[in-house]
Amino acid sequence: MTTMELKAWIAVAIAVACLFMLLRLVIGAQRRARLDRWLRSAWANTQRRARMLWHWRSSRKVAAQATQDAIERARRTRGIQEGNVYTPEAFKGPRKPH
């Protein structure tokens, strides 16, 4: 991209921004407030999505590690498995009378 093309793109961006601000001044106060609310929520959603995308891999690693920890805890506990029902040996002890 040449410097002339870059200058043209910057000029177009500035012209669009000026037109947007002029349009914002022309519309009424209620519509301006509604537009501002929409712009703020759109910006917040964009930030939230960018943050989620940025932290996606690390959150997957944390979830995978938590899953592996849960599997290891389940393997270490002792119990009896009858079909698809797992009963820990801790349930075999005397029960507290009510």
ChimeraX attribute file (.defattr): number of C-alpha atoms within 10 A of each C-alpha:
attribute: neighborCount
match mode: 1-to-1
recipient: residues
	/A:1	5
	/A:2	7
	/A:3	8
	/A:4	9
	/A:5	10
	/A:6	11
	/A:7	11
	/A:8	12
	/A:9	12
	/A:10	12
	/A:11	12
	/A:12	12
	/A:13	12
	/A:14	12
	/A:15	12
	/A:16	12
	/A:17	12
	/A:18	12
	/A:19	12
	/A:20	12
	/A:21	11
	/A:22	11
	/A:23	12
	/A:24	16
	/A:25	11
	/A:26	11
	/A:27	12
	/A:28	11
	/A:29	11
	/A:30	9
	/A:31	12
	/A:32	15
	/A:33	13
	/A:34	12
	/A:35	14
	/A:36	13
	/A:37	12
	/A:38	12
	/A:39	12
	/A:40	12
	/A:41	12
	/A:42	12
	/A:43	12
	/A:44	12
	/A:45	12
	/A:46	12
	/A:47	12
	/A:48	12
	/A:49	12
	/A:50	12
	/A:51	11
	/A:52	12
	/A:53	10
	/A:54	11
	/A:55	11
	/A:56	11
	/A:57	11
	/A:58	10
	/A:59	12
	/A:60	11
	/A:61	11
	/A:62	11
	/A:63	12
	/A:64	12
	/A:65	12
	/A:66	12
	/A:67	12
	/A:68	12
	/A:69	12
	/A:70	12
	/A:71	11
	/A:72	11
	/A:73	10
	/A:74	11
	/A:75	10
	/A:76	9
	/A:77	10
	/A:78	12
	/A:79	15
	/A:80	10
	/A:81	10
	/A:82	8
	/A:83	6
	/A:84	6
	/A:85	8
	/A:86	11
	/A:87	13
	/A:88	12
	/A:89	11
	/A:90	10
	/A:91	9
	/A:92	9
	/A:93	7
	/A:94	7
	/A:95	7
	/A:96	5
	/A:97	4
	/A:98	3
